[in-house]
């Protein structure tokens, strides 16, 4: 898999002769390899430059680009300048959103081309997933759904949040994941009011919620899901909060389609929570794009007015968090289509009581 042609097609729009992909996600998007190096792309040619640690896999993986290895006699700047000079490159786009000031200054001094900020070229392309990217994300979600099914048969009163998190990771890996897409969140009881709680040694107890937020990487692409379940019976207040979050998520999903600004999707979900009287307890955005990275753009929050492009993969994750008491979050990932959206998360969302 590579996206060299798509990158090349965008060069005129950014008024640059070539694009330099230097970030890990940019490099993977360009040539389909998670290594360490640079991909440089013109309208008619491409070069991928790496070192001896990745040269063998690059030779096996990278297609439609020349593969070059750096060593003690030729560093990255020299290998880039060979290509720059050979192709008459005067203006070189860079991923300024990922580049440190040190790296930018170093390349600016070393390269025979003017560096031009062009972060949006790559992130804009990455916002719309093609069919191959979509299929990889579907597979990642299938693995995640399967891990959720397994965890329901595992959780027992007295085990720790950390034990549950470890089981989720173990199952995703044994079902075919490359790695987790982020450190899993397992938050029980009062810890559930912390959206990004770190799993600890707290033991799960009857009568409480357990929120699990987890995902994996398959073929370089992430999954992301959250489910809140109950252990033993719960009271009516907890039930009301759960039902409100579920209604909010359904409202957001109903509003989700290509062309709709992310802020409007957020508002559709947030209004349900506001009307139920829990407005102050939903403080984060409704969702974010997912792909090579677990957080991409555009987003569905109060600040992002970007219309959703066709093929965007966006999380749907409203929540209510009552400090010191409990929290509820429910999360799916949906693809933005012209006439609606496609939900790739298939785990049940109706309240599960173990």
C-alpha positions in Angstrom: 0.0 0.0 0.0 1.2 3.5 -0.8 -0.3 6.9 -1.6 2.5 8.4 -3.7 0.2 9.3 -6.6 -2.3 11.0 -4.3 0.6 13.1 -2.8 1.9 14.0 -6.2 -1.5 15.1 -7.4 -1.6 17.7 -4.6 1.8 19.4 -5.2 0.4 22.1 -7.6 -2.3 23.1 -5.0 0.5 23.8 -2.5 2.8 25.4 -5.1 5.7 23.1 -4.3 8.0 20.9 -6.4 8.1 18.1 -4.0 6.8 16.9 -0.6 9.0 15.6 2.2 7.3 13.0 4.5 9.3 12.9 7.7 6.9 11.9 10.4 6.1 8.3 11.3 2.5 8.6 10.1 3.4 10.6 7.0 6.1 8.1 6.1 3.7 5.2 6.5 0.9 7.0 4.5 3.4 7.7 1.7 5.1 4.3 1.3 3.3 1.9 3.6 6.2 1.2 5.9 6.6 2.0 9.7 10.3 2.5 9.8 12.6 5.5 10.3 13.5 7.6 7.4 12.3 10.1 4.8 10.0 9.8 1.8 10.4 12.6 -0.9 7.8 12.8 -3.7 7.7 14.8 -6.9 5.1 14.7 -9.7 7.0 11.9 -11.5 9.4 10.3 -9.0 9.8 9.2 -5.4 12.7 8.2 -3.1 12.5 6.5 0.3 15.6 6.8 2.4 16.3 4.8 5.5 19.2 3.1 7.4 20.4 -0.5 7.7 17.9 -1.4 10.4 15.0 -1.0 7.9 16.6 -1.5 4.5 15.6 -5.1 4.1 12.0 -4.6 5.0 11.9 -1.4 2.9 13.1 -3.4 -0.1 10.3 -5.9 0.5 7.6 -3.4 1.2 8.1 -0.1 -0.6 6.8 -0.1 -4.2 7.0 2.7 -6.8 9.7 4.5 -5.0 13.5 4.2 -5.2 14.9 2.8 -1.9 18.2 4.2 -0.7 20.2 3.4 2.4 22.3 5.9 4.4 25.5 4.9 6.1 28.7 6.4 7.5 29.6 7.7 4.0 26.3 9.3 3.1 23.8 10.8 5.6 20.2 11.7 5.1 20.9 15.3 3.9 23.2 14.0 1.2 20.7 11.4 0.0 18.0 14.0 -0.1 20.1 16.5 -1.9 21.0 14.0 -4.5 17.3 13.6 -5.3 16.6 17.4 -5.0 19.4 18.3 -7.4 18.6 15.5 -9.9 15.0 16.6 -10.1 15.5 20.4 -10.0 13.5 20.8 -6.8 13.4 24.4 -5.6 10.5 24.3 -3.2 10.0 21.4 -0.8 6.9 20.9 1.3 7.4 19.7 4.9 5.1 18.3 7.6 5.5 21.4 9.8 2.8 20.1 12.2 5.1 17.2 13.2 8.5 18.8 12.8 10.5 20.0 15.8 12.2 23.4 15.6 15.5 21.7 15.7 14.7 19.4 12.9 13.4 22.2 10.7 16.4 24.4 11.4 18.7 21.4 10.6 17.1 20.6 7.3 16.7 24.2 6.4 20.5 24.6 6.6 21.4 21.3 5.0 19.0 21.0 2.0 19.3 22.5 -1.4 15.7 23.6 -1.5 13.4 26.1 0.2 11.3 24.5 2.9 7.5 25.3 2.6 5.0 24.5 5.3 2.6 21.9 3.8 1.3 19.9 6.7 -2.2 20.1 5.4 -1.3 18.3 2.2 -0.7 15.0 4.0 -3.3 15.4 6.8 -5.9 16.5 4.3 -5.4 13.3 2.2 -5.3 11.2 5.3 -8.7 12.5 6.4 -10.5 10.5 3.7 -9.9 6.8 3.9 -9.8 4.7 0.7 -11.2 1.2 0.5 -8.0 -0.5 1.6 -7.6 1.8 4.6 -11.2 1.2 5.5 -10.9 -2.6 5.3 -7.9 -2.5 7.6 -9.8 -0.4 10.1 -12.8 -2.8 9.9 -10.4 -5.7 10.7 -8.9 -3.8 13.6 -12.4 -3.2 15.0 -13.4 -6.8 14.5 -10.4 -7.7 16.7 -11.5 -5.1 19.3 -15.1 -6.3 19.3 -13.9 -9.9 19.9 -11.7 -8.8 22.8 -14.8 -7.1 24.3 -16.8 -10.3 24.0 -14.0 -12.2 25.8 -13.8 -9.7 28.6 -17.4 -10.1 29.5 -16.7 -13.7 30.5 -13.6 -12.7 32.4 -14.6 -9.9 34.7 -15.4 -10.9 38.3 -15.8 -8.9 41.5 -12.5 -8.4 43.3 -10.2 -8.3 40.2 -8.3 -5.1 39.6 -8.7 -2.6 36.8 -5.1 -3.5 35.8 -6.0 -7.2 35.4 -8.9 -6.3 33.1 -6.7 -4.0 31.0 -4.0 -6.7 30.7 -6.6 -9.2 29.5 -7.9 -6.8 26.9 -4.4 -6.3 25.6 -3.6 -10.0 25.6 -6.7 -10.9 23.7 -6.3 -8.2 21.0 -2.7 -9.4 20.4 -3.7 -13.1 20.2 -6.6 -12.2 17.9 -4.1 -10.7 15.4 -3.4 -7.1 16.4 0.0 -5.6 15.8 -0.1 -3.6 19.0 -2.6 -1.5 21.0 -3.5 1.9 19.4 -3.2 3.5 22.9 -2.9 2.4 26.5 -6.2 1.0 27.5 -8.4 2.8 30.0 -10.3 0.7 32.6 -12.0 2.9 35.2 -14.4 1.5 37.8 -16.7 3.1 40.3 -15.6 6.7 41.2 -12.6 6.4 38.8 -15.1 6.4 36.0 -15.6 10.2 36.4 -12.0 10.6 35.1 -12.2 10.3 31.3 -8.6 9.3 30.9 -8.2 7.3 34.1 -5.2 5.0 34.4 -6.0 1.4 35.3 -4.8 0.7 38.8 -5.1 -1.8 41.6 -8.6 -0.8 42.5 -10.8 -3.8 42.7 -14.1 -3.8 40.8 -17.2 -4.1 43.0 -20.8 -5.1 42.6 -23.2 -2.2 42.0 -20.7 -0.1 40.0 -19.9 0.8 36.4 -16.8 -0.3 34.7 -15.7 1.9 31.7 -13.3 0.3 29.2 -11.7 2.3 26.4 -9.4 0.4 24.2 -8.3 -0.3 20.7 -5.6 -2.0 18.5 -3.6 -1.5 15.3 -4.1 -3.8 12.3 -2.2 -3.2 9.1 -1.1 0.1 10.4 -4.6 1.4 11.2 -6.3 2.0 14.5 -9.5 0.9 16.2 -11.1 2.7 19.1 -14.1 1.8 21.2 -15.5 2.3 24.7 -18.1 0.4 26.6 -19.4 1.0 30.1 -20.9 -2.1 31.8 -22.4 -2.7 35.2 -21.3 -5.3 37.7 -24.3 -6.5 39.6 -27.4 -4.4 39.9 -27.3 -0.6 39.6 -29.6 2.2 40.9 -31.9 4.3 38.8 -29.5 7.3 38.8 -26.9 5.3 37.1 -29.4 3.8 34.7 -30.6 7.3 33.8 -27.1 8.5 33.1 -26.4 5.5 30.9 -29.5 5.9 28.9 -28.8 9.6 28.4 -25.3 8.9 27.0 -26.6 6.2 24.7 -29.3 8.6 23.4 -26.7 11.3 22.9 -24.5 8.9 20.9 -27.4 7.8 18.7 -28.3 11.5 18.1 -24.7 12.2 17.1 -24.6 9.2 14.8 -27.9 10.2 13.2 -26.4 13.7 12.4 -23.2 12.2 11.0 -22.6 12.4 7.3 -20.2 13.9 4.8 -20.5 17.6 4.4 -21.7 18.3 8.0 -19.3 20.3 10.1 -17.9 18.5 13.1 -19.3 21.2 15.4 -22.9 20.3 14.3 -22.4 16.6 15.0 -21.1 17.5 18.5 -24.0 19.8 19.1 -26.6 17.1 18.2 -25.2 14.8 20.9 -24.5 17.5 23.5 -28.0 18.8 23.2 -29.4 15.5 24.5 -27.1 15.6 27.5 -28.0 19.3 28.1 -31.7 18.6 28.0 -31.3 15.8 30.5 -29.7 18.2 33.0 -26.1 16.8 32.7 -24.6 19.5 30.4 -21.9 20.6 32.8 -20.7 17.0 33.1 -19.8 16.5 29.4 -16.6 18.4 28.9 -14.8 16.9 25.9 -15.6 16.7 22.2 -18.1 14.2 20.8 -15.4 12.6 18.6 -12.2 12.7 16.6 -10.9 11.2 13.4 -9.1 7.9 13.6 -6.7 6.3 11.2 -2.9 5.7 11.2 -3.0 7.7 14.4 -5.6 7.4 17.1 -6.2 11.1 17.0 -6.4 12.7 13.6 -8.5 15.4 12.0 -11.1 16.7 11.4 -12.9 16.5 14.7 -16.4 16.6 16.0 -16.1 19.1 18.8 -17.1 22.7 19.7 -14.2 24.2 17.7 -13.9 22.3 14.5 -16.1 23.8 11.7 -14.6 21.6 9.0 -17.2 19.8 6.9 -16.6 16.1 7.2 -15.2 14.6 4.0 -16.4 11.4 2.4 -14.5 8.5 3.9 -13.6 10.2 7.2 -13.5 7.7 10.1 -14.7 9.5 13.3 -15.3 8.3 16.8 -18.7 8.8 18.4 -18.0 9.0 22.2 -20.1 11.3 24.3 -19.9 10.8 28.1 -21.2 12.0 31.4 -18.8 12.2 34.3 -20.0 13.0 37.9 -17.0 13.8 40.0 -16.3 11.4 42.8 -19.3 9.3 41.9 -19.1 7.5 38.5 -18.9 8.1 34.7 -20.4 6.6 31.5 -18.9 6.8 28.0 -20.0 4.8 24.9 -17.9 4.9 21.8 -18.1 3.6 18.2 -16.2 4.6 15.1 -18.2 5.5 12.0 -17.4 6.3 8.3 -18.8 9.4 6.9 -20.8 8.7 3.7 -22.7 11.0 1.4 -26.1 10.1 2.8 -25.2 9.1 6.4 -22.6 7.1 8.0 -21.5 3.5 8.4 -20.9 2.2 12.0 -18.0 -0.3 12.0 -18.4 -1.1 15.8 -20.6 -4.1 16.4 -20.4 -4.7 20.1 -23.8 -4.3 21.9 -24.5 -0.9 23.4 -27.6 -1.6 25.5 -26.5 -1.7 29.1 -24.8 -5.0 30.0 -25.1 -6.1 33.6 -22.7 -8.9 34.6 
